[in-house]
Amino acid sequence: MGRIDDAVLQLRAAEPLFTETQPPFTTALSIHSSLISVYLRVNRIDEARAVLLEAQAIVPEPPMSQFMLASEAVINASEAKFEAARQALAGFQAVLVALRFDGIAFQVPLVEGFILIEEENYAAAVEQLRLAIEQVDGSFIAGEVNAYGMSALLAQLAFAEILAGELDGAEATLERGFRTDPHSPDLWAARAQLQDVRGLDDLALESANYALTIWSDADPDLRELQQLQELHNLLAETGP
């Protein structure tokens, strides 16, 4: 059983306790949103949508039901349903404004950035991801909420900058990331991609090898790991 399945089992094991001790809204955000994120990391979109339906069943009424629209937007974008993704994101943003949930407002440009990446509009994605990071940096609450995920967010921005041709921006983004988390596989994978684009094949291969070492116990179906493995294999084949 892969690590993704282990994570699903752990979340499902925690679900009864949440159901008994927390309101449905908390269960949906804590358990179901996490399950959706886990499934999307391995492109198991049908299972992610099934979990979304579970969450919508236990929190059926607005405004609290609208908090799950961020997950719905990401699922729709993963299926190339971009109009539906933006409609869901607009509903999520509306509830944040109405209830003044400023601490998680960064999720709006973050999700919009994801949608734009799926649309291959990388320059616009860079702008949105930078905005998300600025909002996290400018909010104590957002910083506390997203501190554990900042390296992954910076890596995502770096990848978008590379795809947009903003190589110096990607370098600066990675430098910031490595100052806080020098062992992040996401950041090392992004560095390998940047070095590859710059023609630094030997360095790119070293970075890819290091990221693969950190990810040695990761689920083989992990989307980022598969992309890195493809880059590693290409570099190894074309190397000296």
C-alpha positions in Angstrom: 0.0 0.0 0.0 1.4 3.4 -1.0 1.8 6.3 1.3 -1.1 8.1 -0.2 -3.3 5.2 0.9 -1.8 5.3 4.3 -2.6 9.0 4.6 -6.2 8.3 3.5 -6.5 5.6 6.2 -5.2 7.9 8.9 -7.6 10.7 7.9 -10.5 8.2 7.8 -9.5 6.9 11.2 -9.7 10.4 12.6 -13.0 11.1 11.0 -15.3 9.5 13.7 -13.6 11.5 16.5 -14.2 14.8 14.5 -17.7 13.8 13.8 -18.4 13.2 17.6 -16.6 16.2 18.9 -16.7 18.9 16.2 -19.4 20.5 14.1 -19.9 19.2 10.6 -18.2 22.3 9.2 -15.0 21.6 11.0 -15.0 17.9 9.9 -15.5 19.0 6.3 -12.6 21.5 6.4 -10.2 19.3 8.4 -10.9 15.8 7.1 -12.6 16.1 3.7 -10.5 19.0 2.4 -7.4 17.1 3.4 -8.6 13.9 1.7 -9.3 15.9 -1.5 -5.8 17.4 -1.4 -4.3 13.9 -0.9 -6.2 12.4 -3.8 -5.4 15.2 -6.1 -1.6 14.8 -5.5 -1.9 11.4 -7.2 -4.4 12.5 -9.9 -7.2 10.4 -8.4 -9.8 13.0 -9.4 -12.9 10.7 -9.2 -12.1 9.9 -5.6 -11.5 13.6 -4.8 -14.9 14.5 -6.2 -16.5 11.6 -4.2 -15.1 13.1 -1.0 -16.3 16.6 -2.0 -19.8 15.1 -2.3 -19.5 13.7 1.2 -18.5 17.1 2.5 -21.4 18.8 0.7 -23.8 16.2 2.2 -22.8 17.0 5.8 -22.6 20.8 5.2 -25.3 21.4 2.6 -26.3 25.0 3.4 -24.6 28.3 2.7 -22.6 30.1 3.9 -20.6 27.3 5.5 -21.0 25.1 2.5 -19.3 27.7 0.4 -16.0 27.0 2.1 -15.7 23.7 0.2 -15.9 25.7 -3.1 -12.1 26.1 -3.1 -11.7 22.4 -3.3 -14.4 22.2 -6.0 -12.5 24.8 -8.0 -9.3 22.8 -7.9 -11.1 19.6 -8.9 -12.8 21.3 -11.8 -9.5 22.8 -13.0 -7.9 19.4 -12.8 -10.6 18.2 -15.2 -10.0 21.2 -17.5 -13.5 22.6 -16.5 -12.1 26.1 -16.2 -15.3 28.1 -16.3 -16.8 25.9 -13.6 -13.6 26.3 -11.6 -13.8 30.0 -11.6 -17.4 30.0 -10.7 -16.6 27.9 -7.7 -13.7 30.1 -6.8 -15.9 33.2 -7.0 -18.3 31.6 -4.5 -15.5 30.8 -2.2 -14.2 34.4 -2.4 -17.7 35.8 -1.7 -18.0 33.9 1.5 -14.6 35.0 2.7 -15.5 38.6 2.1 -19.0 38.2 3.7 -17.6 36.6 6.8 -14.4 38.5 6.9 -12.1 35.4 6.8 -9.1 37.5 5.9 -6.7 35.0 7.3 -7.3 32.5 4.5 -7.9 35.0 1.7 -4.5 34.0 0.1 -6.2 30.8 -1.0 -8.1 32.8 -3.7 -5.0 33.8 -5.7 -3.4 30.5 -4.9 -6.3 28.6 -6.5 -6.5 31.0 -9.4 -2.8 30.4 -9.9 -3.4 26.7 -10.1 -6.2 27.2 -12.6 -4.0 29.4 -14.8 -1.2 26.8 -14.7 -3.7 24.1 -15.8 -4.6 26.6 -18.6 -0.9 26.9 -19.4 -1.1 30.7 -18.8 2.1 30.7 -16.8 2.8 34.5 -16.8 -0.6 35.2 -15.2 -0.1 32.3 -12.9 3.1 33.8 -11.6 1.3 37.0 -10.8 -1.4 35.2 -8.8 1.1 33.0 -6.9 3.2 36.0 -6.0 0.1 37.7 -4.7 -0.8 34.7 -2.6 2.7 34.7 -1.1 2.5 38.4 -0.4 -0.8 37.9 1.4 0.7 35.1 3.5 3.7 37.3 4.4 1.4 40.2 5.3 -0.9 38.3 7.6 0.0 36.8 10.9 -2.9 34.4 10.7 -2.1 33.3 7.2 1.5 32.9 8.0 0.6 30.6 10.9 -1.9 28.7 8.8 0.5 28.2 5.8 3.9 28.0 7.5 4.2 24.3 6.9 3.4 24.7 3.3 5.5 27.7 2.3 8.3 25.7 0.7 5.8 23.9 -1.5 4.2 27.2 -2.4 7.5 28.8 -3.3 8.4 25.7 -5.3 5.1 26.0 -7.2 5.9 29.7 -7.9 9.4 28.8 -9.1 8.0 26.2 -11.5 5.5 28.7 -12.9 8.3 31.3 -13.2 10.5 28.8 -15.1 7.6 28.0 -17.5 6.9 31.7 -18.0 10.6 32.3 -18.8 11.3 34.3 -15.7 14.4 32.5 -14.8 16.0 35.2 -12.6 12.7 35.4 -10.7 12.7 31.6 -10.2 16.3 31.8 -8.9 15.3 34.4 -6.3 12.2 32.4 -5.3 14.4 29.3 -4.8 16.9 31.2 -2.8 14.2 32.3 -0.4 12.8 28.8 -0.1 16.2 27.2 0.6 16.9 29.8 3.4 13.9 28.4 5.3 13.8 24.8 4.2 17.1 23.5 2.6 15.8 19.9 2.4 12.5 20.4 0.6 12.2 17.9 -2.3 9.8 20.3 -4.0 12.5 23.1 -4.0 15.2 20.7 -5.2 13.0 19.5 -8.0 12.4 23.1 -9.0 16.1 23.8 -8.9 16.7 20.8 -11.1 14.2 22.1 -13.6 15.8 25.6 -13.6 19.3 24.2 -14.0 18.1 22.1 -16.9 16.5 25.1 -18.7 19.8 27.0 -18.2 21.7 24.1 -19.8 23.5 23.1 -16.5 22.8 19.4 -17.1 25.3 18.1 -14.5 24.0 20.3 -11.8 20.5 19.6 -12.8 21.1 15.8 -12.5 22.7 16.3 -9.0 19.7 18.3 -7.8 17.3 15.7 -9.3 19.2 12.9 -7.5 19.1 14.8 -4.2 15.3 15.4 -4.5 14.8 11.7 -5.4 16.8 10.7 -2.3 14.6 12.8 -0.1 11.6 11.4 -1.8 12.8 7.8 -1.6 9.9 6.7 0.6 7.3 8.8 -1.2 4.3 7.2 -3.0 5.4 6.4 -6.5 2.1 7.8 -7.8 2.9 11.3 -6.5 2.5 13.7 -9.4 5.5 15.8 -8.5 7.7 12.7 -8.1 6.7 11.3 -11.5 7.6 14.6 -13.2 10.9 14.7 -11.4 11.6 11.1 -12.4 10.9 12.0 -16.0 13.4 14.8 -15.8 16.0 12.7 -14.1 15.7 9.9 -16.7 16.1 12.5 -19.5 19.2 14.0 -17.9 20.7 10.6 -17.3 20.2 9.6 -20.9 21.7 12.7 -22.4 24.5 13.0 -19.9 28.2 12.4 -20.6 
